[in-house]
Amino acid sequence: MEKQTERQETPKKEPREAPPRKTAIVVGGSSGIGRETVLRLLARGYRVFNISRTPFKGDRVRSLSADAAQEGEVGKAVRAAGEEVEAVDLLVYSAGFSMAAPFEYAKSKDYRYLFEVNYFGAVEALRAAVPFLRRRGGRAIFVGSLGGDLPIPYDGFYSSSKAALLMLAREADLELRKSGVRVSVLLPGGTATDFTYNRRVYGSEESLSYTPSLKRASAALANMEQGGMEPSLVAEAILSLAGKKNPPTVAVAGGKNAAARFAVRLFPERVTDWMVRKKFNQR
């Protein structure tokens, strides 16, 4: 008689738990570089929160209203987003404001507003996000500017705020990396967005004798921005930076901009200042 072979049952594999969905908070995601960043995060499957005065136009984004110039609003919104999901993988701070004004006649309310949006809003956002970033070993990325490495005629308060943002990123990364949170600043050069047209430009009644010089500098800056990088490329650089296991604290968007920053740091200030005067038509 043939012996019946016993069938051995194949042990059932336990279903693997799907990895938790990644969450990103973008401050200033309703337009420009921020909007392009949101779109790419969505394409990669992120749950995305946008924090700005204007809601994000589109589906699948949770928009929270906050004005970066109003103390406490951005921090409150970031905390609300974090508490909703408990853990955050990425914070991107892309809010910004620019003004073309003579240093001598610039109004206090204007440059204080600029620093609230460009710098203090970033401080608030990061401080509020840290507890939620820590739970995932998350990343925080500030959108800085090459203008933080060199002066822009009549836009010096903007350059000053971006220089402060760069140092904030370096300092915060020193303190937070031991808990798994990494902080970086990405430096784009001129980028073709509506940021150019939203700049607060002083008129002749406000700039007085500086008017001809200010107009030349503003026109040169606008041309440089509108002929510069597409915001989509800056957004791709943000996501690339966010995906690095050991990200640099300071990164530059685009090879041309990286070469420009190298030159700025290589040459003496009097040389780079001369280059700036020439580029912005300052006689």
C-alpha positions in Angstrom: 0.0 0.0 0.0 1.1 3.5 -0.7 1.8 5.5 2.3 -0.2 8.7 2.4 2.0 11.7 2.7 1.0 14.1 5.3 0.4 17.6 4.1 2.3 20.2 6.0 0.5 23.4 6.4 2.5 26.5 5.5 2.5 28.8 8.4 0.5 31.9 7.7 2.6 35.1 7.6 1.5 37.8 9.9 0.5 40.9 7.9 3.1 43.6 8.1 2.0 46.9 9.6 2.1 49.7 7.1 4.7 52.3 8.1 3.0 55.4 9.5 2.1 58.0 7.0 4.6 60.9 6.9 3.4 64.3 8.0 4.7 67.7 6.9 3.8 71.3 8.0 4.5 74.0 5.5 4.4 77.6 6.7 3.7 79.8 3.8 2.4 77.1 1.5 -0.3 79.0 -0.3 2.0 80.5 -3.0 5.4 80.5 -4.6 8.1 78.1 -3.3 5.9 77.0 -0.5 3.0 75.9 -2.8 5.3 74.0 -5.1 6.7 72.2 -2.0 3.2 71.3 -0.8 2.4 69.8 -4.3 5.5 67.7 -4.3 4.9 66.5 -0.7 1.4 65.4 -1.7 2.8 63.5 -4.7 5.0 61.6 -2.3 2.2 60.6 -0.1 2.6 63.0 2.8 -0.2 64.3 4.9 0.3 68.1 4.6 -0.7 71.0 6.7 -0.4 74.5 5.3 -0.2 77.5 7.6 -0.7 80.9 6.1 -3.0 83.8 5.9 -4.5 82.5 2.6 -5.7 78.9 2.4 -4.1 76.5 0.0 -6.1 76.2 -3.2 -6.5 72.5 -3.7 -7.6 69.3 -2.2 -5.9 67.0 0.4 -4.3 69.8 2.3 -5.3 70.9 5.8 -5.0 74.7 5.9 -4.7 76.6 9.2 -5.0 80.4 9.2 -2.1 82.3 10.8 -0.3 85.6 10.2 3.4 85.3 10.8 3.6 89.0 11.7 1.3 88.5 14.7 3.1 87.2 17.7 2.0 83.7 18.7 -0.2 82.9 15.7 2.2 80.7 13.9 3.3 78.8 17.0 -0.4 78.2 17.9 -1.2 76.8 14.5 1.9 74.5 14.4 1.0 73.1 17.8 -2.6 72.5 16.7 -1.4 70.6 13.6 1.1 68.6 15.7 -1.5 67.6 18.3 -3.9 66.5 15.5 -1.3 63.9 14.2 0.9 63.5 17.3 4.2 63.3 15.3 5.6 65.4 12.5 8.3 64.4 10.0 9.0 67.7 8.3 8.6 71.4 9.0 9.2 73.8 6.1 9.2 77.6 6.8 8.7 79.4 3.5 6.9 82.6 4.7 8.7 85.8 3.6 8.4 89.5 3.0 10.7 92.0 1.2 10.9 95.8 1.0 12.9 98.2 -1.1 13.6 101.3 1.0 16.5 103.5 1.8 18.1 102.6 5.2 17.9 106.3 6.2 14.2 106.7 5.7 12.9 103.1 6.2 9.8 103.1 8.5 10.1 101.2 11.8 6.7 99.5 11.2 7.9 98.2 7.8 11.2 96.6 8.9 9.8 95.3 12.1 7.0 93.6 10.1 9.7 92.2 7.8 11.6 90.6 10.7 8.4 89.3 12.3 7.6 87.4 9.1 11.1 86.4 8.0 12.8 85.6 11.3 10.6 85.6 14.4 7.9 83.6 12.7 10.5 80.9 11.9 11.6 80.9 15.6 8.0 80.4 16.7 7.3 77.7 14.2 10.4 75.6 15.1 10.0 76.0 18.9 6.4 74.8 18.5 7.3 71.9 16.2 10.2 70.5 18.2 8.2 68.1 20.5 6.4 66.6 17.5 9.5 66.4 15.3 11.4 64.6 18.1 8.9 61.7 18.0 10.0 60.8 14.5 13.5 62.2 14.3 12.1 64.8 12.0 13.6 67.6 9.8 13.1 71.4 9.9 14.0 73.4 6.8 14.1 77.2 6.5 13.9 78.8 3.1 16.7 81.3 3.3 18.4 83.3 0.5 21.8 84.0 -1.0 20.9 87.5 0.1 21.8 86.4 3.6 25.5 86.2 2.5 25.7 89.6 0.7 23.9 92.9 0.8 21.1 93.8 -1.7 20.9 97.5 -2.2 17.8 99.0 -0.6 16.7 95.5 0.5 19.2 95.4 3.3 16.6 94.5 6.0 15.7 91.4 4.0 19.3 90.4 3.7 19.8 91.0 7.4 16.8 88.8 8.3 18.0 86.0 6.0 21.5 86.2 7.6 19.8 85.9 11.0 17.8 82.9 9.7 21.0 81.2 8.5 22.6 81.5 12.0 19.4 80.4 13.7 19.4 77.1 11.6 23.1 76.5 12.5 22.5 77.1 16.2 19.3 75.2 16.4 20.9 72.2 14.7 23.7 72.2 17.2 21.3 71.9 20.1 18.6 69.6 18.6 20.6 67.0 16.7 21.3 64.9 19.9 17.6 64.3 20.1 17.3 63.2 16.5 15.9 66.5 15.1 18.0 68.1 12.3 17.6 71.7 11.2 18.8 73.1 7.8 18.5 76.3 5.8 18.2 76.2 2.0 19.6 79.2 0.1 18.0 79.9 -3.3 19.1 82.7 -5.5 16.6 84.7 -7.6 13.4 82.7 -8.1 10.6 83.5 -10.5 7.5 83.9 -8.2 5.0 86.6 -7.4 7.2 87.5 -4.4 8.8 90.0 -6.8 5.5 91.9 -7.3 4.5 91.8 -3.6 7.7 93.6 -2.5 7.0 96.9 -0.7 8.8 99.5 -2.8 9.1 103.0 -1.5 8.0 105.8 -3.8 9.7 109.1 -4.5 8.0 110.8 -1.6 9.4 108.2 0.8 12.8 107.7 -0.7 13.5 111.4 -1.6 17.1 111.8 -3.0 17.6 108.0 -3.1 14.8 107.6 -5.6 16.8 107.2 -8.9 19.3 104.8 -7.3 16.5 102.8 -5.6 14.6 102.4 -8.9 17.7 101.1 -10.7 18.4 98.6 -7.9 14.7 97.5 -7.7 14.5 96.9 -11.4 17.7 94.9 -11.5 16.5 92.8 -8.6 13.2 92.1 -10.2 14.9 91.1 -13.5 17.2 88.8 -11.6 14.4 87.1 -9.8 12.1 86.7 -12.8 15.0 85.4 -14.8 16.1 83.0 -12.1 15.1 79.5 -10.9 11.7 78.1 -11.2 10.1 77.6 -7.8 9.5 73.9 -8.7 13.3 73.4 -8.7 13.7 75.0 -5.3 10.9 72.7 -4.0 12.7 69.7 -5.3 15.8 70.8 -3.5 13.8 71.1 -0.3 12.5 67.5 -0.6 16.0 66.3 -1.5 17.4 67.9 1.6 14.6 66.5 3.8 15.4 63.0 2.6 19.1 63.0 3.5 20.1 60.9 6.4 22.8 63.4 7.5 21.7 66.7 5.9 24.0 69.7 5.7 23.0 72.6 8.0 23.4 75.1 5.1 22.6 74.0 1.5 22.2 76.0 -1.8 19.6 75.4 -4.4 21.1 75.1 -7.9 24.7 74.6 -9.1 25.0 78.2 -10.4 23.9 79.6 -7.0 26.4 77.2 -5.2 29.2 78.6 -7.3 28.1 82.1 -6.6 28.1 81.5 -2.8 31.6 79.9 -3.1 32.8 83.1 -4.8 31.2 85.4 -2.3 32.9 83.5 0.6 36.2 83.3 -1.3 36.7 87.0 -2.2 37.3 89.9 0.2 34.2 91.9 1.1 35.4 95.0 -0.8 35.4 92.8 -4.0 32.0 91.3 -3.5 30.6 94.7 -2.5 32.0 96.1 -5.8 30.3 93.2 -7.7 27.0 94.0 -5.9 27.2 97.7 -6.8 27.8 96.8 -10.4 25.1 94.2 -10.6 22.5 96.5 -9.1 23.5 99.6 -11.1 24.8 101.6 -8.2 27.0 104.5 -9.4 
